[in-house]
Amino acid sequence: MIRKLFNTVLPIAFSVLAQPAFCQWINVPPLKAPRTSAGEIDLHARAPRRPDGKPDLSGSWSPDDNRYVRDFALDMKPEDVPYLPWAKKVFDERKDGSHSGEDPDAHCLPQGVPKIDSVQYPWKVV
């Protein structure tokens, strides 16, 4: 009985377990991105166009990093940020993290726009 189990059931079980290996995407299509003469992706190239001439932004998108999640004006000089007076006051109050409990993330709530668009989670435009 045990010999029959090893000779029939186990090979079938192993073939079923190995099946996902055949489902892997071995021939990944090349990235259709415009390239510079050095072979790097050209980040300044025009967006691809649909047949009607409008930009085609479909595909999976993901920011490079999360540096701008807490401060969208990270690369700007403080005096160049066009704050309204009330917004500057709120920004200064939140610099030290004492208001972090007000952040939706602290309560497991969805992040809101525009913050959710700057977080490094992939998203897809269809």
C-alpha positions as CSV (number, residue, x, y, z in Angstrom):
1,M,0.0,0.0,0.0
2,I,2.8,2.5,0.9
3,R,4.8,1.5,-2.2
4,K,1.7,2.2,-4.3
5,L,1.4,5.6,-2.6
6,F,5.0,6.5,-3.5
7,N,4.7,5.2,-7.0
8,T,1.5,6.9,-8.0
9,V,0.3,9.7,-5.7
10,L,3.6,11.4,-5.0
11,P,4.7,11.9,-8.6
12,I,1.3,13.4,-9.3
13,A,1.5,15.6,-6.3
14,F,5.0,16.8,-7.3
15,S,3.9,17.5,-10.9
16,V,1.1,19.6,-9.6
17,L,3.4,21.5,-7.3
18,A,5.9,22.1,-10.1
19,Q,3.2,23.5,-12.4
20,P,3.6,27.1,-11.3
21,A,7.2,27.1,-12.5
22,F,5.9,26.7,-16.1
23,C,3.7,29.8,-15.6
24,Q,6.6,32.2,-15.1
25,W,7.1,35.0,-17.6
26,I,10.5,34.0,-19.1
27,N,10.4,36.2,-22.3
28,V,9.6,39.6,-20.8
29,P,8.9,42.1,-23.5
30,P,11.4,45.0,-23.8
31,L,10.5,48.3,-22.2
32,K,9.2,50.6,-24.9
33,A,10.8,53.8,-23.6
34,P,12.6,56.4,-25.6
35,R,16.4,56.3,-25.0
36,T,19.2,58.8,-25.0
37,S,22.3,58.2,-27.2
38,A,23.9,56.7,-24.1
39,G,21.2,54.1,-23.8
40,E,19.5,55.6,-20.7
41,I,15.8,56.2,-20.6
42,D,15.1,59.7,-21.8
43,L,13.1,61.4,-19.1
44,H,12.6,64.5,-21.1
45,A,11.1,62.8,-24.2
46,R,7.5,63.5,-25.2
47,A,4.8,61.1,-23.9
48,P,3.7,58.4,-26.3
49,R,0.6,59.3,-28.3
50,R,-2.6,57.5,-29.0
51,P,-4.0,57.4,-32.5
52,D,-6.1,60.5,-31.8
53,G,-3.0,62.5,-30.8
54,K,-3.7,62.6,-27.0
55,P,-0.9,61.4,-24.6
56,D,-1.0,57.7,-23.8
57,L,-0.3,57.4,-20.1
58,S,-1.5,53.9,-19.8
59,G,0.7,51.4,-17.9
60,S,2.1,50.8,-14.5
61,W,3.6,53.8,-12.7
62,S,5.7,54.0,-9.6
63,P,7.7,57.0,-8.2
64,D,11.4,56.5,-7.6
65,D,11.3,57.3,-3.9
66,N,9.2,58.6,-1.0
67,R,11.2,61.8,-0.3
68,Y,8.2,64.0,-1.1
69,V,5.6,62.3,1.0
70,R,6.0,64.6,3.9
71,D,7.3,67.7,2.1
72,F,6.3,68.4,-1.5
73,A,8.6,71.4,-1.6
74,L,11.7,69.4,-0.5
75,D,14.0,70.7,-3.2
76,M,12.8,74.3,-3.0
77,K,14.2,77.1,-0.8
78,P,11.8,78.0,2.0
79,E,11.3,81.5,0.7
80,D,10.4,80.2,-2.7
81,V,7.4,78.1,-1.5
82,P,4.2,80.1,-2.2
83,Y,2.5,79.5,1.2
84,L,-0.6,81.3,2.2
85,P,-0.1,82.7,5.7
86,W,-2.4,80.2,7.4
87,A,-0.7,77.3,5.5
88,K,2.8,78.4,6.5
89,K,1.7,78.5,10.2
90,V,0.3,74.9,9.9
91,F,3.4,73.7,8.1
92,D,5.7,75.1,10.8
93,E,3.6,73.5,13.6
94,R,3.9,70.1,11.9
95,K,7.6,70.2,11.3
96,D,8.5,68.6,14.7
97,G,6.0,65.7,14.3
98,S,3.8,66.8,17.2
99,H,0.7,66.6,15.0
100,S,1.5,63.2,13.5
101,G,-1.6,61.8,15.2
102,E,-3.7,63.9,12.8
103,D,-2.3,62.1,9.8
104,P,-4.7,59.6,8.2
105,D,-1.9,57.0,8.2
106,A,-1.9,57.1,12.0
107,H,-5.4,55.7,12.0
108,C,-5.0,53.2,9.1
109,L,-7.1,55.5,6.9
110,P,-6.5,56.0,3.1
111,Q,-4.0,58.7,2.4
112,G,-5.7,61.3,0.3
113,V,-4.7,63.3,-2.7
114,P,-2.1,64.4,-3.5
115,K,-0.1,62.4,-0.9
116,I,-1.2,59.1,-2.2
117,D,0.2,59.9,-5.7
118,S,3.6,60.6,-4.3
119,V,4.0,57.4,-2.2
120,Q,6.0,54.6,-3.8
121,Y,3.1,52.2,-4.4
122,P,2.8,51.1,-8.0
123,W,-0.5,52.2,-9.6
124,K,-1.9,51.5,-13.0
125,V,-3.6,53.8,-15.6
126,V,-5.9,51.9,-17.9
